[in-house]
Amino acid sequence: MGRRATGSRDQDERTARIAELNAAIAAMGTPQRPSGAPGVRRTGPVRPDSGPDAERDPPGDPLAVARSICLRLLTGAARSRSDLAEALRRRGIPDDAAATVLDRLTEVGLVDDVSYAAAFVASKHRGRGLGRIALRAELRRKGIAADLADQAMSPIDTAAERGRAAALVMRRLDSAMFAGLPAARRRLLGLLARRGYPASVATSVVDEALRGYCEPAPDDGLGDSPDECWTGDQR
C-alpha cells in the first residue's frame, strides 16, 4: 500500500511538472537566433541519441534540439543552468544555440539557479545531513555561483548545523560503541567529516554525545561511571 501511494504521488507530481513545462513552452514560442546572425554555426554534429537520458531528439535546427533536450531533463527534476549547459555540450549543441535556449528558459522561470540552490540545500541538509562544507562543494560542482551558494546556505547557522550533526551522531552512537570508546570516537568523527562538518563542530558534538552515553542517569545505580567510560580526548 505504501509503495503504491508513493508511486501515485510521484506520478501526480510528474504530471503537474509536465503541465508546467507545456505552459512554459507556449510562453517561449520559437527560439530566436541572435540578431544579425544568418544561422547557428555548428561546432560538430548534433548527437540526438547519446547518453543514458537521451530519447530521440527532433532532427534539424540545433535550437529546437537544444530546447527539446532541456525540457526533457527538466521534466524529471529541476536543474541548474550549468547542468543543462553541460548536457547540451555532451549532445554536440553549439554554444550559441545553447546560450539562446538557456537564456529563454531563464526568462520564463524554468531555469532559476537561486531557487534551485535554495531547494538543494534544504533537501540535502535535512535528508542526507550534509554540513556547510559539503553543501558548498556540491553547489560549486553544479556550477552555482559563490554568491548564490552563500545566499542558499544562509538559513543554516552554526546552531542549525550543530543540531543536525548531533542528530546524525545519535543515530549511529549505539552501533559505534560496540567497537569501544576510542574506535567509536574515530568513527563518529569520520562520519561528520565525510558529511562536511567543520572539525570544531564535529569534535564538540561527538565528545558531548559520548559523555552523555557513558554517564548514568541520576540515582539509578546502573551503568559505568563517567571515569570508567570517559577520560577526555581519546584518540
Secondary structure by P-SEA (a helix, b strand, c coil): caaaaaaaaaaaaaaaaaaaaaaaaaaacccccccccccccccccccccccccccccccccaaaaaaaaaaaaaaaccccaaaaaaaaaaacccaaaaaaaaaaaaaaccccaaaaaaaaaaaaaaaccccaaaaaaaaaaacccaaaaaaaaccccaaaaaaaaaaaaaaaccccccccaaaaaaaaaaaaaaacccaaaaaaaaaaaaaaaaccccccccccccccccccccc
